[in-house]
Structure formats: C-alpha cells, structure tokens
C-alpha cells in the first residue's frame, strides 16, 4: 500500500500546481471558462493570493529579507549553441527538401514510408500505416526500426525483424518478436541555411542577422530561467522558515477538489481511464486517497499563504490595473510577446494569477538577496 501511495503522490506532484515557480506550460486540453469560475479581485477590489482576514491565524511568516543562495554560473549562449538550435529547428519545424540524387537513407533524413507489422505471421492492430513521415534518429519507433532503414534507397522494400521492448506501453506487446515490411517512398533532408532561405522563411534577410537574433532570444531565455531558479530557491527558504499553523477550511476543500479534477483529467487524457478507475486498480483506500489529496492541497496552499504574507508585510496591494501591468511583465519574463498571448495558453487563468503574484513576491526577495556563484566543477565527471 505504501508504494501505491507514493505513486499517487508523485502523480499529484507532476500536475504543476505551483505554477509560480517559473514553468511555462501550454494547456492543450482547453475548456471553456465562465466568469463564475475565475474571479480576479476580492470584494475589496484587490488581487490577492489568498482572501483571508487574519493571515497570522494561519502562518507566521519566515525571514524573507537578506537571504543568501548559491547558484550555478549563468549560462552564456555560444555560437555553437545557436548553430545546434537552428539545426534542430531546420530538422523539426520546417518543410524538408526532397533528395533528388540517387543516395541511400542516412541519419537525420526524413523518409516517407508505408509499413505493415506482423506478429506470428499475422498483421497486428496499430502496426501499419501509409505515407508516414519519419525522421531518422528521432527515436519515434522501437529500437532497430529507424536504423534498419539507413543504407536503403527510395523505392526499396525492407524487412525488419525486431522485438518490442519489455517496458513497452502496451503490455500485450512487451517483449514480443515482430516483423515490419517497409517501403521507402521518398527521402528528404533539412533545408540548407542560406540567405535566400532565411529571407523566404523568417523575418530576417541574411543568415548572419538570423543567427544574431536567435542568439539574443536564447540568451534572454537562459537569463529568464536563471532568474526563475534564483527566485524559486529564495522562495523555498522562506517556506522552510515559515510556521504553518492551519489552513483556511474553505480554501483547502476547494483546492482538494481542484487537485482531484486535474488528476482525473490527466489520467483520462494520458491513460484513458478515470481517476476512480485508477484508484480501484491500485487498491488505494478512500482514507489513503484523501490523505494524499490533502497533503498536495496543503503544499499548494503553502505557496499562496507565503506569497500573501510577503505582500502584506511589504504593504503591497494590487488593484486590477496593477495586476495588468504585472501580468505584462510576467509574460515577457516567460517568453511570451504579450499577456494576451500567454493567457491564451491556459484554460485556468488562476494559474497565471498565482504565478504573477508569486513573481511579485519574489521580486521583493531579490531586492535584498545575496546570490553566490558556485565554482565550476572540474575533473572527468
């Protein structure tokens, strides 16, 4: 039972409830959100992390000024990093160019293929496709499939004798020997990075301009990640030093329901079963389920309680206009062009609200913090 409980808690932990810690995640399973589901301000017209009258009844805020953290050196983007990034984009994000010369498939080619899978001489479900594009080296197929096409030419039919891995997601296929018959319809490769290609496919005119812009963009992203890591480490120190006396009953109840809803959505989207079905399969009792959900909800509330504690201690009150300014700043920090674009990525706008408030509280921590840089590691590690 203990192991099953750990699985449930780990699953709960990957839901990303503490979105303020700098993670940017697109919500692909968007749901329509009504005005009743998300309210930006409280009855006093203020944007708050938790809406309670006496915050001191729930926490005694830890030390949040003059904190010290030790961090790895900032990442400096090199020309090699830029070249590698552009190479990846050319392979994965742009139309590939058909190879017209008479040559065989090689790594990083994209091949268009028809294939049929057989087990014990019979076709098996889900093992066949026509006109499928496959990037050689992507690891999209089981081991041996992509490598087995290297060295063969357009028009060839290739027979691959393979074995599904022991940990394959479909249990019925685990460790089973199979045979694929593959026909190579077309071979394509990444476009060549030239001034002409850049002018036709980007907002820049030359390769030099394009690389310079990519380097600037990558450096901004690296700097934002660094700042987010520093803030996260500082905030963790405050949480560890804060005394949590109790949790607002209504908020805890609502948060448990939110955690459960998100977990149920995740299981249905990724595994195709409901949370209730998963719990039954694992033999988790109602008591253990409630304990896991309560612990996760409390961890989630800790962030918002501490955020509100810092804002209260500094006398920071955020109106809707103040919030709009802060959300624009946070969007830029998170790599979005503007707040509207960022908000379109999330079905639950409370995630953005909590992230913005978390970031504002962390700005306070940064004002008096000392960041020591770790010495670079040496040796063969």
N, C-alpha and C positions, 0 to 999 in steps of 0.2 A: 504493500500500500504506500509506503514511503516513497518508493521510486516513482509510482504513478503520480503522486502529489507533486514531486519535483518536475515531472513532465508538464503538468498543468501550469505550475508556477512559471516555468521557463516560457511556455507558450504565451502566458499572460504578459510576460516581460517584453516580448518582442512586438507588442501591439503599438509601441511608440507613444504611450500615453503622455510621457513627459516630453512633449514636443518642443519645449523651450530650450532644450539642450543643443540646438543648432542643427538638427536633422531636417532636411528638406525632402519630403516625400510626396509624390503625386498620388492623389486618391483616385484610382481608376474605376472604382465601383461607386460612382456618384449617385446620390439620392437627392430628390427634391427636398429642399429645406424650407419650412414655413417660418413666418415671423415669430410664431409662438415657440419654436424650437431654439432659437438663438436670440437672446436679448443682450445688447451691448452694454447698456448702462443700468445702474440700480435705480431705486426710487428717488435718489438724490441727484440723478443725472451724472453720476461718476462711473468710470470704468474701473472695476476692481477685480482682483484675482479671487477673493472670497468675500462674500457680503455678510459679515457678522458685526454685531455692535461692539462686543468686547473681545478683541482678538487675544488679549492677555489671559483670557479664561482657557485658551487652547494651547498657546505656546509662550515660552519665554525665549525671545529671540537671542541667538548666539552672537558672538562677536563677528561683526561684518566689516570693520574698518582695519586698515593697516595689516591686511593678510599677506602671507607670503606663499608663493607656489613655485615649484621647479618644473620647467618645461624644456622639451627638446628644442634645438635651434629652429628658427623659422625656415621653411622651405623656400629655396631660391630656384626659380624655374630656369632651367638651362635651355640652350638651343636644341640639345638632344631630346629634352622632354617635349619641346614643341614639335620636333620632327616626328617623334613617336606618336603624339596625339593626332597630328594631321594624318599620318599613315593609317591609324585606326579609323579615323573618320572616312577616309577615302575607301577603305575596305567595307565599312559597315553602313555608311549613311548616304552614299551617293551611288548613282547608277553605274554599274560596271560596264566595261567596254569589251565587246566580244573579240576573242582572239581569232584572227583570220589566218595566221600562219599555221603550218602543219606541225604542231608540237603537242606533247603529252601534258596531262594534268600535273600541276605542281602545287606545292603548299601555297596557300593564300589565293588560289584561284577560286572563282565561284562557278560551280558546274550545275547545269540544268539536267536533271535526271528523271527517268522512270525507274521504279523499282518494285519488286514483289518479294515478300518474305515468306519462307516456308518453314514449317516445323513438322518433322516426321513425314515429309513429302507433301504436306497439305498447307495451303495458304492459311495464315493466321490473321485474325482481325486486327486492324490498325497497322499492319505491316506493309502496306502498299500505297503507292502514290504515283501520279504522273505530273510531269512538268514542275518538279520541285527544285528550287534553288538551294544549293548547299555550299557554304564557304568552307573550303578545305582547311582544317586546323581549328575550326570553331568549337569542336567537341560536342556538336549538336546530336550526333548519332553515337551508338555504342562503339566501344573500342574496336578498332580494326576496320570499321566501315569506310571512314574518310581516307585513311592511309592506304586502303586497298584499291582506291581509285587512282592514286598517284602513279604516273607512268603509262596510263592508258589514254587513248586519243578519242576525239569526237567520233561518234558513230559506233564505237566498240561496245560490246556487251560483256559485262564482267560478272563472274560468280564469286560470291564471298561466303566462306564458311566461318561463322562467328558463334560466339557464346554470350548470352545475356549475363550481365554482372550479377553476383549473388545478392547485392543490395538494390536491385532494380525496383523501381516504384511499384510496378505490377508484380505482385507476389507470384502469380501463376507462371510468369516468365523467368523468374530468378534462376540463374544457372543453367537455363535450357539452351541446347545447341540449335542453331537456326542457320538457314541458308538464304542469302539475298541474291536475286538476279537483277543486275543494274544495267541500264542502257544510258550512255552519256550522250545527251542531245546537243549540248553546247558548252563551250568553255569561255569564261570571261575573266577579266582581271581588273584591278583598280585603275582608275584613270591616272594618267601622268600629270603631275603637278607642274603646270606651265602657266605663263602669264595669260595665255588665251583661256585656259580652263578656269583660272581664278576670276577673270573678268566676266565669264559666262555664268559662273555658279555661285559667286559670292558678291559682297558689297565692295570689293576691292579690285584694283586694276592689275596689280603685279604680285608675284609670289612674295617678294620682299615685304610689301605692305601687309599682305595676308598673314605672314608669319609674325610680323611685329604686333599685329592686332591680337593674334592668338596668344602670344606670349604675355601681353598685357592682361588679357582676360584670364589666363591661367594663373598669373601671379595674384590678381585680385581674389580669385577663388581660394588660392592657397593661404593668403593673408586672412581671409574671412574664416577659413577653417581653423587657423591658428588662434584667432581671437575667440572663436566659439569654444575651443578647447580650454583656453585660459579661463574664460567665464565659467565654464562647466566645473572646472577644478576648484575655482574660488567658491562657487555656489555650494559645492559639496562640503567644503569646510564649514560653511555657515550652517548647513543642515545638520552636520555631525555635532556641532556645538549648540544646537537648539534643543530645548527641552519641550517635548510634545506631551501635553497633559491630557488632552482629549480631542475628539474630532466632532465638528458640527453634525448632529444626528441626521438632519435632512440632507445635507451635502454628501455625507457618507453613503446614505441609502441611494441617492441619485447616481453617485459615482459607481457604486457596485452594479447598478443596472446598466450603466454605460459600458463598463468593462465587459459585462456579460454579453451585451448586444454586439460589441465589436468582435469579441471572441467567436460568437456564433456566426457572424458574417464571414470571418476569416476562414473558419472550418468549411462553411458551405462553398466558399469561392475556391479554396485550395484543395480540399479533400472530397467535397461533395456530400458531406454529412453534417447534421446539425450538432451543436454543442451537446445537446441532451443525448444524442446517439453516441457521441464520443465518450461521454461520461459513463454511459451504460456499458460500452465496450470495455472500458478500462476498469470497471468495477469501483469507481470512486463514489463514496457515500455522500449524501446531502450535507452532512456535517463537514466533511473534508473540503467539499466544493465551496461551501460558504466561507470556510476559513481561508481558502486560497483567494477568493474574490475579495474578502475583507482586507487581507494583507495588501493586495495590489491596490485597492481603492485608497487605503491609508497612505501608501507610498506616493500615490498620485496627489493626494491632498496635501502631503507634506510640502511639496514644491509650492503650491499656491499659498499655503499658510505662511511660508517663509517669505515669498515674494511680497505678500501684503504687509508682512511685518517690517520688511526693509522700507517699503514705500511709506508706511505710517511713521516709522522712526525718522525719516527724512522730510516728512511733511509734504510728500508728493501726492497731489490729487490730479487725476487725469480726466478731463472732460472729453466729450466726443470729438471736439476739434483737436485737442491734444493727441488723442488716440490716432486720428487720421494722419497727423504728422509723424507719429512714431511708427505707424504701420508702413509708411512710405520708406522710412529709414531701414526698417527691418527687411523689407522686400529687396532693397538694394544690397543689403548685407548678405541676404540669402541667394543672391544671384539672379533675381528677377528684375525685369526692366521697370516694373512699377507694381503698386499694391493690387491693382485690378487683376493683373496677370497672375500674381501669386494667389489671390483669393479664388481664382477660377480653378486652381489645382486641388482645392479642398472642399469636400461636401460639408464638413463640420467646421464652421467658422470659429467655434470656440477654441479650436486648436491654434488658430492664428492669434486670437485674442490672448490666450495664455502664453504663447511664445513671445509676443510683443511685450507683455508685462514682465515676463521673465528677463528679457533682454534689457528692459529699462532698469530693473532692479540690479542686474549685473553691471550696468554702466556705473552705478553707484559704487559697487565693489571695486571696479577698476580704478576709480579716482584715487584711492589711497593704497592700492595693492603694490607689492613688490614681486616682480617676476624674475626669478633667477634662471639662467640658461644652463642646462646640463652640458657637461663636457662631452664632446663627440667620442663615441666608443671606438676603441682601436682593437687590432688583432684580426684573427681569421674568422670571427663569428659572422 
